[in-house]
């Protein structure tokens, strides 16, 4: 394929945005994912919940095509993940070198590279897309700032803007709210909330069980295997969470409800305050 332009695969009408069929991944014969199957359709907002080491980041890398499964298939709108430009990936903040000397505008413009090619200069339409994405992510006032100067919440909004400038039709966000204060979390959630009406699907890895219960249409409960796939009320119960978290889950009975706290030696911001359960 030419470096000057990329022609993404055609999307099959009525195909799921993402479909995994029996996907397994192993590192040095140690299973990271085992027989994972699920679908994500247009406009769905789905949380991937599970303990550390459950395979959440591996799952995302399989979907974007940077890790090849040892078994099974991944389809994006009916074809393999390679060369698709419709997937926007926002990795964990601690995996990014924030010292790199680049402005917010440059970071968001990187989202256009897959559309315009590596050796072509951005045109008027590309600049317009970057402006619109920054405005939608409430980050237009940051355009000339160095990315390393920003707060955690601002950095996350910038990476959301990059995905929007890419014209992503599905976003994968790996623990996007970890370490953010409450106003920053609410700002990011507000942006995500507006994407469903445009048909953009959202798949989010999160440790915050309370937020998963309140904000997402579906839960994928993961611990190498898919423990469950369904609405929060069905999966965020003491029985289901115990199957996923095992000894890392502490059940605290109260007079009104049962509160589950997942204890993974993480900070309160990473784990959230807990979630009320029905059984």
N, C-alpha and C positions, 0 to 999 in steps of 0.2 A: 504494500500500500504506500502511496506517495506521502512524503513528509509535508507536502503543501496542503493537503486536504484529507479528510477522512469521510468515508461514506458508511455510516452506521448501518447495521442490519435492519431490514424492514420489520416492523411490528405486525404480528398477526392479530387481526381483529378478534376481540372476545377472548384472547388468551390472558391468563393471569399476568399481572405485572412481574411477579417473581413466583417461580415454582421450583421446589426442590423435591426430588424423588429418590429416596433411599441413599442420601448422601452420607458418606463416611470419610473421615480424615484420620490418619495416624502419623505420629512423629516417632521415628525410630521404634516402630512396632508398638508404640503406646497410643491407644485410641484417644483422639481429641474430640471427635464427633462420631456417633454411631447411628446409622440408618435414620437420618433426619428427612422427614417429608412434611411440607406445608406449602400453602399458597398465600400470597399477598395480592389483593386486588386494588384497583384504582381508588384512591381517596381513603383507604384504610389507615388507621393509626394503631400500630401494634407494638407492645412492649415485650422485650426479651428479658426474662427474669431468671436468675439462678446464681449460685455461689461463685466466688472466685475460682477460676480453673474449669468452669462449666463448659467453656468453648464458645462464648459469646463473640469475642473478637475473631476467633477462627471462622465462625459462621459468616461474619461480615466479609472477611477476606475471600472466602469461597464465593460469595455472591458477586463481588466485584471482579473476581477472576484472578486475583493475585496469588491464591492458593488453589491448586488443583486437587479435587477430591480423589481419594484412592478407590472409591466406588460411588455409584449413583450419578445423577445428572442434575445440572442447574440450568433453568431456562429463564430468560428475560424476554417477556413478550413472545415466547415460543421458540427462541433460538438461544444459543450459548452466550455466556456473559462477555466473551472477548469482543472488543471493539465497540461495545455499547457506550454511548455518550449520555444516556438518559439516567444513569445512576450517580447521584451525588453522595459522596462519602465524607463524613466529618469524624475524624479519628479522635481518640482520647487526647486531651490537651497535653498530657505529660509525654506524649510521643513526638511532639513538635519542637524543633529548635527555634525558640522565640527570639534568639539573638540575631537571626539572619536579617541583614539590613534591607528591608523591603517595606514599601508603604502599603496601607490598606487598599488603595486603588490597584496596586500591582497584584496583590493577592487575589482580589476579586476578578481581575482581568485574566488571571491564570485559568479561571473557570471557562473562559472562551477558547482556550487553546485547542481543546478537542474538536471544536466547531470550525476554527479557522485554519488549523494546521500549525506546525512548529515554526515554519520559516516565513509565514505571511504576517504582515502588519495588521493590527486591528483597524477596522473601518468605522465609519460613523455609526452603523447599526450595533457594532460590538460595544462602542463607548456608551451608547444609549442603554443597552442591556445592563451594563455595569452600573450606570446611574440608577436605573430602576430597581436593580437588585439591592443596592445599598440603601435606597429609600425604604424598600419593603422590610429590610432587616433592621431598620431604625439606626443605621450606621453611616448615613450620608455625610454627617458632620465630621466623621473621622477619616475621610478619604485621604488626606495628605499626611496623616500621622504614621509613624513607624509602628509596625505591628507589635513589636516587643514593648512598646510604651503603654499598651492598653491594659485595662483590667481583664480579669478572666471572662466576665460577662460580655464585655465588648469584643474580645477575641472570638467568642463563640458566635456572636452575631455576624462578625465578618466572615467566618467560615460558612455560615448559613447563606450569606449573600453570595459567596463564591459558587455554592451549589445552585442557587437560583439563577445566577448569570450563566451557568452551564446549561440552563433550561432542563434541569433534571426533572424527571417524572416520578422518581422515587428517591427518598433520602434515607440513608443509613447513618445513624448517629450513635457513636459508642460512648456511653456515659457522658452526655453533653452537659449535665448540670452539676457534676461532681466539683465540689470546692467553690461553687457560686453562692453568693448571698441570696436571700429570698427575693428581693426586687429583680435581680438579674435572672433568677430562675423563672419568675413570672413573665419577664420580657421575652425570654426564649420560648416558653410555652405558648404565649400569645401569638408569636409568629407561626409556630407549628400548627396552632389551631386554625389559622386562616388558610392553610394549604389544602385541606381536605376538600373544600368547596371548589377548588381548581383541579381536582382529580389527582393531586400529588399524594402518593402513598408515603407513609413514614414508618420506619422500623427503628426502634430505639432500644439499646441495651441500657438497663438501669438497675440500680440496687435499691431504689426508693420504692418500697412496696405500697406505701400510702399513696404516692403519686400514680403508681401503676393502677391502683384501684379506681382512682378518680378520673384519670385523663385519657385512658386508652380504650379502644373498642374491644381489643382482644389481648390476651396474654399468651406468650409462648413460654412455658415453664421448662427450663433447660438444665440438664446436668449431663453433658455428653450425649445422652439420649433425650428425645423430646418427651418429657414427663406428661405434658398436657398442652392442649391448644383449645382455647375457648374464652368466654367472657370472664372478666375479673371476679364476679361473684361466684363463679363455678370453680375457679382455680386458686383463688387466694383464701383457702381454708387451711386450717391446721393440718388436716390429713394430707392434702396435696403438697403443701409447702414442706412438710416433714419428709416426703418422698424425695424432694429436690435438694433440700438443705441438710438433711440428716442431723448429725450432732451439732451443726452450726446454728440450729434453730432453737430458740427458747420460747416456750409458751407460758404466758403469764395470765392466769385466770383472774377476771375481775367480776364485779357484780353485774355489769351491763353487757360485756362482750369479752371475747378472748383476744388478747393483743399478742401479735407475733413479732419478735425482734430477731432479725438475722444477724448473728454475731460472727464477723469474719475478720476481726482485728482491724477494722477500717474505722475511719472517723465518722462522727455523727452525720456530717454532710454527705458522706458517701452512702450511708445506710438508710438515711431518713429516720423519722421518728417512730415508724412502725405502722401497722395497719390493723384495723378492726376486722375480725374474722367471724364467720357464721357457724363454724363447727370444727 
